[in-house]
Amino acid sequence: MKDMPAEFFLPPQGNEALKRETIRLLAGCTAFIVILGIIVALTQGIVVSV
């Protein structure tokens, strides 16, 4: 971590950039939770019928 510049840890400057970063983070977290849920459902033999 000592090789990373200080600017890496600062939030985006503009309001639009901050919104874009937040949306990306939420989408990534949601996708991770959904994929993890699918893996757990498949490995545990849980059947989801729609």
Distance bins in CASP14 RR format, pairs under 12 A and 6 or more apart:
PFRMAT RR
TARGET T0000
AUTHOR 0000-0000-0000
RMODE 2
METHOD distances of the structure
MODEL  1
1 8 0 0 0 0 1 0 0 0 0 0 0
1 9 0 0 0 0 1 0 0 0 0 0 0
2 8 0 0 0 0 0 1 0 0 0 0 0
4 10 0 0 0 0 0 1 0 0 0 0 0
7 13 0 0 0 0 0 1 0 0 0 0 0
10 17 0 0 0 0 0 1 0 0 0 0 0
10 18 0 0 0 0 0 1 0 0 0 0 0
10 21 0 0 0 0 0 1 0 0 0 0 0
11 17 0 0 0 0 1 0 0 0 0 0 0
11 18 1 0 0 1 0 0 0 0 0 0 0
11 19 0 0 0 0 0 1 0 0 0 0 0
11 20 0 0 0 0 0 1 0 0 0 0 0
11 21 1 0 0 1 0 0 0 0 0 0 0
11 22 0 0 0 0 1 0 0 0 0 0 0
11 25 0 0 0 0 0 1 0 0 0 0 0
12 18 1 0 1 0 0 0 0 0 0 0 0
12 19 0 0 0 0 1 0 0 0 0 0 0
12 20 1 0 0 1 0 0 0 0 0 0 0
12 21 1 0 1 0 0 0 0 0 0 0 0
12 22 0 0 0 0 1 0 0 0 0 0 0
12 23 0 0 0 0 0 1 0 0 0 0 0
12 24 0 0 0 0 0 1 0 0 0 0 0
12 25 0 0 0 0 0 1 0 0 0 0 0
13 21 0 0 0 0 0 1 0 0 0 0 0
14 20 0 0 0 0 1 0 0 0 0 0 0
14 21 0 0 0 0 1 0 0 0 0 0 0
15 21 0 0 0 0 0 1 0 0 0 0 0
15 22 0 0 0 0 0 1 0 0 0 0 0
16 22 0 0 0 0 0 1 0 0 0 0 0
16 23 0 0 0 0 0 1 0 0 0 0 0
17 23 0 0 0 0 0 1 0 0 0 0 0
17 24 0 0 0 0 0 1 0 0 0 0 0
18 24 0 0 0 0 0 1 0 0 0 0 0
18 25 0 0 0 0 0 1 0 0 0 0 0
19 25 0 0 0 0 0 1 0 0 0 0 0
19 26 0 0 0 0 0 1 0 0 0 0 0
20 26 0 0 0 0 0 1 0 0 0 0 0
20 27 0 0 0 0 0 1 0 0 0 0 0
21 27 0 0 0 0 0 1 0 0 0 0 0
21 28 0 0 0 0 0 1 0 0 0 0 0
22 28 0 0 0 0 0 1 0 0 0 0 0
22 29 0 0 0 0 0 1 0 0 0 0 0
23 29 0 0 0 0 0 1 0 0 0 0 0
23 30 0 0 0 0 0 1 0 0 0 0 0
24 30 0 0 0 0 0 1 0 0 0 0 0
24 31 0 0 0 0 0 1 0 0 0 0 0
25 31 0 0 0 0 0 1 0 0 0 0 0
25 32 0 0 0 0 0 1 0 0 0 0 0
26 32 0 0 0 0 0 1 0 0 0 0 0
26 33 0 0 0 0 0 1 0 0 0 0 0
27 33 0 0 0 0 0 1 0 0 0 0 0
27 34 0 0 0 0 0 1 0 0 0 0 0
28 34 0 0 0 0 1 0 0 0 0 0 0
28 35 0 0 0 0 1 0 0 0 0 0 0
28 36 0 0 0 0 0 1 0 0 0 0 0
29 35 0 0 0 0 0 1 0 0 0 0 0
29 36 0 0 0 0 0 1 0 0 0 0 0
30 36 0 0 0 0 0 1 0 0 0 0 0
30 37 0 0 0 0 0 1 0 0 0 0 0
31 37 0 0 0 0 0 1 0 0 0 0 0
31 38 0 0 0 0 0 1 0 0 0 0 0
32 38 0 0 0 0 0 1 0 0 0 0 0
32 39 0 0 0 0 0 1 0 0 0 0 0
33 39 0 0 0 0 0 1 0 0 0 0 0
33 40 0 0 0 0 0 1 0 0 0 0 0
34 40 0 0 0 0 0 1 0 0 0 0 0
34 41 0 0 0 0 0 1 0 0 0 0 0
35 41 0 0 0 0 0 1 0 0 0 0 0
35 42 0 0 0 0 0 1 0 0 0 0 0
36 42 0 0 0 0 0 1 0 0 0 0 0
36 43 0 0 0 0 0 1 0 0 0 0 0
37 43 0 0 0 0 1 0 0 0 0 0 0
37 44 0 0 0 0 1 0 0 0 0 0 0
37 46 0 0 0 0 1 0 0 0 0 0 0
37 48 0 0 0 0 0 1 0 0 0 0 0
38 44 0 0 0 0 0 1 0 0 0 0 0
38 45 0 0 0 0 0 1 0 0 0 0 0
38 46 0 0 0 0 1 0 0 0 0 0 0
38 48 0 0 0 0 1 0 0 0 0 0 0
39 45 0 0 0 0 0 1 0 0 0 0 0
39 46 0 0 0 0 0 1 0 0 0 0 0
40 46 1 0 0 1 0 0 0 0 0 0 0
40 48 0 0 0 0 0 1 0 0 0 0 0
41 47 0 0 0 0 1 0 0 0 0 0 0
41 48 1 0 0 1 0 0 0 0 0 0 0
41 49 0 0 0 0 0 1 0 0 0 0 0
42 48 0 0 0 0 1 0 0 0 0 0 0
END
